[in-house]
Structure formats: structure tokens, C-alpha cells
Amino acid sequence: MQTEQIHLDYPEKTMFQMIEEISRKYPGECAYEFYRKKTSYRTFVRQIEDAAASFLALGLKRDDVVTICMPNCPQALVCFYALNRVGVVANMVHPQSARNEISYYLTFSSSKAILVLDMFYEKVISALENVPQAVTVLTARMQDELPLHLAGLYVAKEGRKYLNYPSGPKAILWKRFVHLGKNITLPPPVYDKDHTAVILYSGGTSGAPKGICLTDMNFNALALQGVAAIGLEVHAGLRMLACMPLFHGFGLGINLHTILIHGACCILMPSFNGKTYADMLMKRKPNFIAGVPTIFDALLHIPQLEHADLNFLMGMFCGGDSLSVELKKKIDHFLKEHNAGIQVREGYGLTECVTASCLTPKDTYREGSIGLPFPDTYYCIVKPGTDDVLPPGEEGEIILRGPTLMKGYLKNPEETARTLRRLADGNIWLYTGDLGMMDEDGFVYFRQRIKRVIITNGYNVYPSQIENAIDGCPEVSYSCVIGVKDPRRMQRVRAYIVLKEGYEASEETRRSIMDQISLHVASYALPREIIFRDQLPKTLVGKVAYRLLEEEAEKE
């Protein structure tokens, strides 16, 4: 265990109070920009308070839950901090989630409202058919936040398809909603260290999706630790290209909150597109970029960047998936060729501690290492299945502790107790379900995940969830889902399926299965390949031997 560390002071404030404090210091500085439309910190706080008052006018109170089902758009950012302003819990959901997944997230969290972009409105309305409680649908439009010339182009090209939304009695346009609270006086913000501020979703140690309850302290501690760990001053005038989504701990915690509470500017990108990303790099010249390996791998192959001068970059941070030694070498060579005096730095973490809790140092790299723990975060390696601490150099399960550890899993005390454990030293440790080791200097090395999980484009995909959906199809006897190496996504999802007697392994059958499971599985998690087999290998106890299929795929 590490003992010599930097120690930080963590203010007893809400996330909103941290934003409010920085807005008083830099009222005229840009908080965020969206396709070159800039919003100052002064205006940002006013937007937050208008929306917060409107949530009170809607009848919401502290500890109620509202779902944000949005990409990185201004309305989502304002909504997030507005909910925090009045103590309402933000339930963060991927907008590409399947209809039945959205039904589950809304029901499971007992959400009373949902913010959604108009292009996803119809799916959400359909999902509400299976939600027992009443849910108000707040509908945002992209064109409302674009500069005038781009707004017109967007409506002509895309937005006109959704102009009829919203159309139901419990649906309100966001731009109208934010005026509902004009006669409401907001109470003072309330900080409570045990209050759940955010629910994010991940797999937990068993691989089944779970709601992760996180606090104001978790996010504020991450933001302060992260800046201390990168070893650079983050201040007003600097810019982060915020491409990682706000429904992901990496996007919300690092790309947005960390940047905002230090007075810098977030350049919001709703989705990743290689050409658009390259254009943003060259025209907006961000000082920091953070993303998953697939984003940075894509940069190596974009023609517009062939002769680019990237000397404006002060930091490039990679997380969400393992960065291979080979890809790191390629990216570092690319940065050197393009006049950027930095190297790509790899982080490691879990949603159970918001996101990153470990980072490779600025000027030191040890091959295969994911770096050193953040300040006030401690790592340890234990023998799998036990609490026995292993010495440096021995491989075991990574456990960690620090101020970013979650409160627990929503409505799941059993899994919480398995994941958060109080050890003999009196501290609560997070059991990550990941295998790794530490060297004598405290550098951490990630090896592999103990739990079954596929990471595609930086998103966690849980095979058991997809298998359950496939096995529910009338054509299917049983199935097995694995991750296969992919040059663009790092891994792609492959499904092996054994059909019931009487069904033919045809393209028609494949399409039928895909149509059925798309109701239950998010688009990014759908199988890219379906392979029909007469039978699949089994273990001695009769379970499908997925590791044999993974080994077979490795040899392709």
C-alpha cells in the first residue's frame, strides 16, 4: 500500500456551489461553447437557476429523481446542475438505449421526469407504456442552442423531422419549461455528504447492470484530485474538447465537471465523428483532449491532420479501455511529428469511483503500467476471493479506497456489500473485479477483468444481458456472446446461436432475432456478427464454455 502522497482539502459544497463559486471569480469567461456559440459563467449560472426554479414549479422536491437521456448538449449540462441546485437526483442514461432499457431505468429509479432530445422522443414515449409511474417528458431541440445560421441548416436537414414533438399531455418543450419557475424563489443550496446526487450505470462485480449512487463529494473530489494528478494548472482561458458523453463517468466527471469548477471552457461535442473532431481540433485549438483508445486511433488516420500543428495541446488523456503498448507508441509518435510536446497518458478507474483514480505521470512511463493512484486514493492487490494482501510483483485483484468511492448500488445491498468491504485497517475498500499487480514504486499494472465484460468504443457491454435477450427469442435454443478484437472499436460483439429444431440458419432468421433483441439491447451493444452453430462447447457442469469460443476467435 502507498503511504507517501499529496493530501488535498475537499470543500463541503454541492457541485452547483462549486460552479457558482467559480462564476463569481470569472463571470465573463466562457463556461461552454456549442458549435462556436459561447456561454459565459454568469449566463450559465442564470440558466441553471432558471431551470432549477422550473423543476420546483413542476412539483419536484429534494431526493426526487429525474432522468437525463441526452448527448453532450447545452440543455443536458444546464439540466444536470439545475437538478443538483435543488437536491434532485440526476439519473444518467445513454440516449441510444433500447426502448425496454429506458423503461427499466425509469422504473428502477422511480424517475418523475425525463429530458430527451427530440430525435429520441418517440422511443421514450413508447418506453413509457411499460413504466408504472407518471413521467413528464422534457423535450430539447438541437436548433435552440445552435448559432442562427447553423440552426436554419440543421432544421432544413434534420430538425424538421421532429418538429411535431412533443405532442402528449405530459410533454413540454425545454425552452418553454425553463420559464415555468419565473415566480419561484429558490431556497439556499443544501450540502449533505450522504445525499445521492447522481446515478450512473455500470456492471458491478457480477456483470449485471446496476445503478451506482454517487455524491457531490465524489465528483468534487475527483475534480480536485484529477487536476492535482495531471500536474498542470487548469484555469480560465483554457479549453477542453468534451467529446466523451455526460452519461459516462469519464465524460461527466473529467470532460465536464473537472474543467468547469476550475473556470476553463468545455467545447461540447454531441457525438464523435472523425472529420468533425479533426475540424474542432484545428479551429478551436483545445488545450486538453480526453477519450477512449478508438478516438485517438482514429486521429492517426484522418487526412485533415496530416500536416497539422498541434502545439496547443497541453494534455491528452486516455481511458474507458486499455491502451495497448503498440497504440501508445503510435499516438506518441503522431504527437511528436505534429509538434505537440506531450505524450498520451493512460488512466484507469471504474464508475464505482466515478471514473479515473489512477494516471500515468506526465514525464514517466513504465511499459504496461496504468500509472500512480490519484492523491488520497490508495491501491492494494489481494489474492482473488480473499482479503489477503499480496506483495509487490504478484498478480491479484485490484482494490482501492478514497473519497470518490460510491455510496453503493441502488436497491442492491447484497452486491454493495460484496463490492465495498471494510477491512482490518478500518477503511472501506472497493473490490474492482480486475486483475493486476503493483511494483515496488507503487506503479499499477492492469492485466484483465475477472468479470465478463466487453468494452466496445469505451462502453461496457455485458454478455449476460445480450444472451438473455437472444435466448428470449422463440427461434433460439441457447446462445453465447463474446468480444472479438476489432481495429476500430477495440472489441466488437459477436453472438453464437444454437437454434431450436425447425428453424433454419438463414439471413431471415438473423434479421428476426436482431429485430427482437433491439427492443432490449442498446444499439452500441448489439451484435455485429451472428454465427449459427449446431452446438456450443460446454464446461463439465454444463455451462457454455465462452473462454473456448474466445480462444477460437483469437486464432482467426
JOJOBEL-V175518 format. One record per residue. N is the residue number from 1. RES is the residue in one small letter. PHI is phi in radians with two decimals (* if undefined). D_FIRST is the distance of its C-alpha to the first C-alpha in Angstrom with 2 decimals. Layout:
BEGIN
N:RES:PHI:D_FIRST
N:RES:PHI:D_FIRST
END
This chain:
BEGIN
1:m:*:0.00
2:q:-1.52:3.80
3:t:-2.10:6.53
4:e:-1.58:9.61
5:q:-2.56:11.13
6:i:-1.27:14.65
7:h:-2.06:15.64
8:l:-2.00:18.69
9:d:-1.72:21.51
10:y:-1.99:22.52
11:p:-1.18:26.26
12:e:-1.51:27.66
13:k:-2.42:29.90
14:t:-1.35:30.90
15:m:-1.06:30.60
16:f:-1.07:34.34
17:q:-1.07:34.15
18:m:-1.16:31.78
19:i:-1.17:34.42
20:e:-1.06:37.22
21:e:-1.11:35.70
22:i:-1.24:35.38
23:s:-1.19:38.91
24:r:-1.23:40.33
25:k:-1.39:38.82
26:y:-2.29:39.97
27:p:-1.04:42.74
28:g:-1.60:44.56
29:e:-1.28:41.66
30:c:-1.31:41.23
31:a:-1.49:38.69
32:y:-2.61:39.45
33:e:-2.31:42.09
34:f:-2.34:43.54
35:y:0.87:45.78
36:r:1.28:46.46
37:k:-1.49:47.32
38:k:-1.72:45.25
39:t:-2.23:44.32
40:s:-1.35:43.44
41:y:-1.08:40.89
42:r:-1.04:43.90
43:t:-1.18:45.42
44:f:-1.01:42.14
45:v:-1.13:41.68
46:r:-1.10:45.33
47:q:-1.05:44.94
48:i:-1.07:41.96
49:e:-1.21:43.95
50:d:-1.08:47.06
51:a:-1.18:45.20
52:a:-1.07:43.42
53:a:-1.10:46.84
54:s:-1.19:48.20
55:f:-1.14:45.57
56:l:-1.16:46.75
57:a:-1.09:50.33
58:l:-1.32:49.49
59:g:1.73:48.65
60:l:-1.36:44.88
61:k:-2.34:42.86
62:r:-0.92:39.30
63:d:1.36:37.07
64:d:-1.16:39.60
65:v:-2.14:38.30
66:v:-2.22:39.62
67:t:-1.58:38.76
68:i:-1.89:38.45
69:c:-2.06:39.50
70:m:-2.46:39.80
71:p:-1.38:38.90
72:n:-1.31:37.96
73:c:-2.18:41.15
74:p:-0.96:41.86
75:q:-1.05:42.96
76:a:-1.17:39.61
77:l:-1.13:37.73
78:v:-1.10:40.20
79:c:-1.04:40.10
80:f:-1.01:36.32
81:y:-1.33:36.30
82:a:-1.16:39.58
83:l:-1.09:38.16
84:n:-1.11:35.22
85:r:-1.02:37.84
86:v:-1.96:39.43
87:g:1.35:36.49
88:v:-1.50:37.50
89:v:-1.42:34.77
90:a:-1.63:34.64
91:n:-1.75:34.48
92:m:-1.66:33.72
93:v:-2.30:35.55
94:h:-1.15:36.30
95:p:-1.16:40.03
96:q:-1.58:40.53
97:s:-1.03:39.56
98:a:-1.18:42.33
99:r:-0.93:44.85
100:n:-1.19:43.63
101:e:-1.15:40.00
102:i:-1.09:41.16
103:s:-0.99:43.09
104:y:-1.11:39.99
105:y:-1.08:37.78
106:l:-1.17:40.57
107:t:-1.21:41.28
108:f:-1.05:37.72
109:s:-1.56:36.85
110:s:1.01:40.32
111:s:-1.11:40.87
112:k:-1.78:44.01
113:a:-2.70:44.33
114:i:-2.50:43.19
115:l:-1.76:43.36
116:v:-2.47:44.36
117:l:-1.29:45.92
118:d:-0.98:49.57
119:m:-1.19:49.13
120:f:-1.86:47.00
121:y:-1.03:49.26
122:e:-1.07:51.35
123:k:-1.12:48.38
124:v:-1.15:46.98
125:i:-1.04:50.43
126:s:-1.12:50.66
127:a:-1.11:47.23
128:l:-1.16:48.41
129:e:-1.07:51.01
130:n:-1.92:48.34
131:v:-1.93:46.65
132:p:-1.25:47.98
133:q:-1.60:47.50
134:a:-1.26:49.34
135:v:-2.30:47.41
136:t:-1.43:48.67
137:v:-1.79:48.31
138:l:-1.68:47.74
139:t:-1.95:48.80
140:a:-1.74:47.77
141:r:-2.08:49.74
142:m:-1.01:48.38
143:q:-1.14:51.63
144:d:-1.19:51.26
145:e:-2.00:48.44
146:l:-1.55:49.77
147:p:-0.99:51.98
148:l:-0.93:55.63
149:h:-1.17:56.55
150:l:-1.34:53.58
151:a:-1.06:54.13
152:g:-1.10:57.66
153:l:-1.13:56.62
154:y:-1.14:53.90
155:v:-1.08:56.38
156:a:-1.12:58.93
157:k:-1.58:56.55
158:e:-2.20:54.14
159:g:-1.07:54.33
160:r:-1.10:57.92
161:k:-1.16:56.89
162:y:-2.04:55.02
163:l:-1.16:57.41
164:n:-1.39:58.64
165:y:-1.70:55.21
166:p:-1.44:54.54
167:s:-2.37:57.50
168:g:-1.70:56.64
169:p:-1.19:57.27
170:k:-1.83:53.54
171:a:-2.12:52.72
172:i:-2.38:52.58
173:l:-1.19:52.21
174:w:-0.98:49.19
175:k:-1.17:51.41
176:r:-1.52:53.66
177:f:-0.96:50.92
178:v:-1.19:49.45
179:h:-1.76:52.78
180:l:-1.13:52.91
181:g:-1.71:51.17
182:k:-1.09:53.40
183:n:-1.80:54.74
184:i:-1.67:51.42
185:t:-1.69:49.76
186:l:-1.32:45.98
187:p:-1.28:44.20
188:p:-1.10:41.38
189:p:-1.08:37.93
190:v:-2.14:35.81
191:y:-1.71:32.05
192:d:-2.45:30.40
193:k:-1.08:26.62
194:d:-1.74:27.18
195:h:-1.33:29.86
196:t:-1.28:29.45
197:a:-1.72:30.42
198:v:-2.47:29.94
199:i:-2.04:29.97
200:l:-1.97:28.74
201:y:-2.04:29.09
202:s:-2.69:26.85
203:g:-1.68:26.46
204:g:1.13:23.70
205:t:-1.32:22.31
206:s:-1.62:25.86
207:g:1.59:27.34
208:a:-1.62:30.01
209:p:-1.01:30.36
210:k:-2.44:29.09
211:g:-1.50:29.36
212:i:-1.77:26.11
213:c:-1.57:26.64
214:l:-2.16:25.11
215:t:-1.91:25.79
216:d:-1.02:26.88
217:m:-1.05:23.60
218:n:-0.96:21.74
219:f:-1.26:24.04
220:n:-1.18:24.33
221:a:-1.11:20.61
222:l:-0.99:20.34
223:a:-1.11:23.32
224:l:-1.36:22.00
225:q:-1.09:18.49
226:g:-1.03:20.21
227:v:-1.19:22.59
228:a:-1.11:20.03
229:a:-1.23:18.03
230:i:-1.32:21.28
231:g:1.27:22.17
232:l:-2.29:25.78
233:e:-1.40:28.00
234:v:-1.85:29.32
235:h:-2.63:32.64
236:a:-0.96:36.17
237:g:1.75:38.11
238:l:-1.54:35.31
239:r:-2.35:35.46
240:m:-2.01:33.25
241:l:-1.43:34.99
242:a:-1.60:33.86
243:c:-1.71:34.57
244:m:-1.13:31.67
245:p:-1.24:33.15
246:l:-1.34:32.47
247:f:-1.53:32.22
248:h:-2.00:28.98
249:g:-0.97:25.71
250:f:-1.09:25.44
251:g:-1.19:29.02
252:l:-1.21:29.08
253:g:-1.40:25.75
254:i:-1.70:25.65
255:n:-1.10:29.26
256:l:-1.96:30.86
257:h:-1.09:29.13
258:t:-1.04:26.85
259:i:-1.19:29.97
260:l:-1.18:32.33
261:i:-1.34:30.59
262:h:-1.87:30.55
263:g:1.45:34.28
264:a:-1.54:34.32
265:c:-1.99:36.46
266:c:-1.68:35.72
267:i:-1.62:38.18
268:l:-1.35:38.47
269:m:-2.12:39.11
270:p:-1.17:40.11
271:s:-2.75:39.42
272:f:-1.59:38.60
273:n:-2.46:41.58
274:g:-0.94:41.31
275:k:-1.15:44.47
276:t:-1.12:43.77
277:y:-1.08:40.21
278:a:-1.09:41.67
279:d:-1.06:44.37
280:m:-1.08:41.89
281:l:-1.01:39.91
282:m:-1.32:43.09
283:k:-1.57:44.89
284:r:-1.67:42.19
285:k:0.83:39.94
286:p:-1.17:36.61
287:n:-1.51:33.92
288:f:-2.26:31.05
289:i:-2.32:31.04
290:a:-2.44:28.46
291:g:-2.98:29.05
292:v:-1.58:28.43
293:p:-0.95:29.06
294:t:-1.11:32.62
295:i:-1.13:33.60
296:f:-1.27:32.60
297:d:-1.12:34.14
298:a:-1.09:37.31
299:l:-1.06:37.48
300:l:-1.16:37.98
301:h:-2.08:41.21
302:i:-1.63:42.87
303:p:-0.99:46.09
304:q:-1.07:46.11
305:l:-1.68:43.01
306:e:-0.99:44.48
307:h:-2.03:45.53
308:a:-1.26:43.34
309:d:-1.79:41.96
310:l:-1.84:38.44
311:n:-1.21:37.87
312:f:-1.38:37.28
313:l:-1.29:33.85
314:m:-1.86:30.93
315:g:-2.81:28.22
316:m:-2.24:28.03
317:f:-2.17:25.14
318:c:-2.06:24.88
319:g:-2.72:23.32
320:g:1.43:24.54
321:d:-2.92:24.51
322:s:-1.21:23.14
323:l:-1.67:24.64
324:s:-1.16:25.97
325:v:-1.00:25.86
326:e:-1.14:29.66
327:l:-1.19:29.99
328:k:-1.03:27.62
329:k:-1.07:29.83
330:k:-1.13:32.92
331:i:-1.16:31.77
332:d:-1.08:30.72
333:h:-1.13:34.11
334:f:-1.03:35.86
335:l:-1.09:34.29
336:k:-1.12:35.30
337:e:-1.10:38.79
338:h:-1.86:39.21
339:n:1.19:38.39
340:a:-1.69:35.01
341:g:-1.49:32.82
342:i:-2.38:29.56
343:q:-2.13:27.56
344:v:-1.25:26.40
345:r:-2.00:22.77
346:e:-1.70:20.97
347:g:-1.95:18.94
348:y:-2.44:17.27
349:g:3.13:17.26
350:l:-2.42:19.30
351:t:-1.13:22.12
352:e:-1.11:20.23
353:c:-2.20:18.29
354:v:1.28:21.56
355:t:-2.93:20.74
356:a:-1.09:18.40
357:s:-2.39:14.84
358:c:-2.67:13.96
359:l:-2.64:16.51
360:t:-1.20:17.56
361:p:-1.09:18.31
362:k:-1.09:21.99
363:d:-2.07:22.89
364:t:-2.26:20.34
365:y:-2.40:20.35
366:r:-2.00:18.82
367:e:-0.95:20.96
368:g:1.54:19.62
369:s:-1.55:16.44
370:i:-1.72:16.09
371:g:1.75:14.40
372:l:-2.01:11.66
373:p:-1.08:10.63
374:f:-1.08:13.31
375:p:-0.95:13.30
376:d:1.11:12.03
377:t:-2.02:10.32
378:y:-2.13:6.71
379:y:-1.93:6.19
380:c:-2.68:5.47
381:i:-2.03:8.40
382:v:-2.12:10.82
383:k:-1.11:14.28
384:p:-0.92:16.76
385:g:1.46:18.74
386:t:-2.39:16.48
387:d:-1.89:13.47
388:d:-1.38:12.56
389:v:-1.29:9.05
390:l:-1.73:9.87
391:p:-1.31:9.23
392:p:-0.94:9.22
393:g:1.61:12.60
394:e:-1.72:13.23
395:e:-1.56:14.29
396:g:-2.89:13.77
397:e:-1.45:13.59
398:i:-1.37:11.38
399:i:-2.18:10.41
400:l:-2.64:9.65
401:r:-2.51:10.75
402:g:2.82:12.76
403:p:-1.30:16.46
404:t:-1.71:17.80
405:l:-1.12:17.33
406:m:-1.00:20.85
407:k:-1.18:22.97
408:g:2.72:23.67
409:y:-1.52:26.23
410:l:-1.06:29.80
411:k:0.98:31.89
412:n:-2.52:29.45
413:p:-1.14:27.70
414:e:-1.14:27.19
415:e:-1.21:25.18
416:t:-1.05:23.27
417:a:-1.15:22.33
418:r:-1.29:21.19
419:t:-1.61:19.02
420:l:-1.85:17.63
421:r:-2.23:16.44
422:r:-1.53:15.69
423:l:-1.72:13.40
424:a:-1.07:13.71
425:d:-1.36:11.51
426:g:1.52:14.32
427:n:-1.72:12.72
428:i:-1.60:14.14
429:w:-2.02:12.22
430:l:-1.65:14.16
431:y:-1.54:14.78
432:t:-1.39:15.92
433:g:1.33:18.16
434:d:-2.01:17.03
435:l:-1.65:16.16
436:g:-3.01:13.93
437:m:-2.59:11.53
438:m:-2.25:9.12
439:d:-1.62:10.49
440:e:-1.19:9.67
441:d:-1.64:10.05
442:g:1.56:7.59
443:f:-1.23:10.77
444:v:-1.76:11.00
445:y:-2.22:14.10
446:f:-1.53:16.08
447:r:-1.87:18.52
448:q:-2.89:20.62
449:r:-1.56:21.11
450:i:-1.29:21.44
451:k:-1.39:23.95
452:r:-1.35:27.27
453:v:-2.72:27.52
454:i:-1.91:29.60
455:i:-1.99:28.80
456:t:-2.16:32.05
457:n:0.96:32.43
458:g:1.51:28.99
459:y:-1.72:30.02
460:n:-1.33:28.59
461:v:-2.18:31.42
462:y:-1.85:31.26
463:p:-0.93:33.59
464:s:-1.07:34.34
465:q:-1.13:35.79
466:i:-1.22:38.07
467:e:-1.05:39.07
468:n:-1.06:40.09
469:a:-1.16:42.27
470:i:-1.15:43.82
471:d:-1.17:44.49
472:g:-1.40:46.30
473:c:-1.33:48.94
474:p:-1.09:52.19
475:e:-1.39:52.37
476:v:-1.77:49.02
477:s:-1.48:48.41
478:y:-2.82:44.67
479:s:-2.58:42.24
480:c:-2.56:38.91
481:v:-2.03:37.02
482:i:-2.34:34.69
483:g:-1.74:33.36
484:v:-2.08:35.12
485:k:-0.96:34.16
486:d:-2.44:36.10
487:p:-1.12:36.55
488:r:-1.75:36.80
489:r:-1.70:34.66
490:m:1.31:31.96
491:q:-2.42:32.92
492:r:-2.09:36.14
493:v:-1.53:36.94
494:r:-2.14:39.24
495:a:-1.99:40.94
496:y:-1.74:42.63
497:i:-2.26:45.38
498:v:-1.84:47.74
499:l:-1.47:50.83
500:k:-1.26:52.98
501:e:-1.04:56.33
502:g:1.76:58.94
503:y:-1.87:56.70
504:e:-1.75:56.91
505:a:-1.34:54.08
506:s:-2.20:55.59
507:e:-1.12:54.76
508:e:-1.11:56.32
509:t:-1.14:53.98
510:r:-1.03:50.96
511:r:-1.10:52.12
512:s:-1.07:52.74
513:i:-1.13:49.24
514:m:-1.10:47.70
515:d:-1.07:49.92
516:q:-1.24:48.85
517:i:-1.31:45.10
518:s:-1.15:45.15
519:l:-1.33:45.86
520:h:-1.99:42.52
521:v:-2.12:40.22
522:a:-1.05:39.35
523:s:-1.03:41.10
524:y:-1.24:37.98
525:a:-1.76:36.93
526:l:-1.16:40.38
527:p:-1.02:40.83
528:r:-1.48:42.08
529:e:-2.40:43.52
530:i:-2.17:45.12
531:i:-2.03:45.95
532:f:-1.53:48.34
533:r:-2.30:48.14
534:d:-1.28:50.33
535:q:-2.77:47.27
536:l:-2.12:43.51
537:p:-1.10:41.53
538:k:-2.13:40.29
539:t:-1.43:37.73
540:l:-1.10:39.02
541:v:-1.65:38.62
542:g:1.61:40.59
543:k:-1.45:37.97
544:v:-1.13:38.35
545:a:-1.45:36.29
546:y:-1.12:34.80
547:r:-1.14:32.66
548:l:-1.14:35.98
549:l:-1.18:37.32
550:e:-1.13:34.25
551:e:-1.13:34.78
552:e:-1.07:38.48
553:a:-1.16:37.81
554:e:-1.05:35.53
555:k:-1.49:38.57
556:e:-1.19:40.94
END
